Amino acid sequence: VQLQASGGGLVQPGGSLRLSCAASGFTLDYYGIGWFRQAPGKEREWVSYIRSSDGRPYYADSVKGRFTISRDKAKNTVYLQMNSLKPEDTALYYCAGDGSHHASSSWYKDGSEYAYWGQGTQVTVSS
């Protein structure tokens, strides 16, 4: 089981990036995928989640209206389209996956609930 995150880079404020999270060893039909980020000196923050059963997206308030999560089941890949980027979006971005049952309806916001993690991809928003 592996998650491979990619697509990070340096972008100016107001710019866009698309992150990818390629999954292997499991299918997106049964695993939900979340994106998290961690800036230097700050705690890890949940960003977005896409539900396995129906692809329903969820977003943190800080990115709602600017970021869009989607998936391509044929490629077994989840994307995070990030628009109108701000300097405060600068962080190491991680994708994570889990397919087990969870008691809480908002479990996807808790990184400790995920079984699998990809390596991070750096996003830097700066002029």
MOJOSUL-V92428 format. One line per field, one symbol per residue. psi: psi as a letter, one per 40 degrees, with the letter a starting at -180 (. if undefined). A space follows every 10 residues. Layout:
BEGIN
psi->???
END
This chain:
BEGIN
psi->hihhiieiah iiheaiihii hhiieiiede hihihiihih eiiihhdiih iddeehiiii deehedihii ihddefiiih hhifiideeh ihhiiiiiei iidiefdeeh deehdiiiii hhhhhi.
END
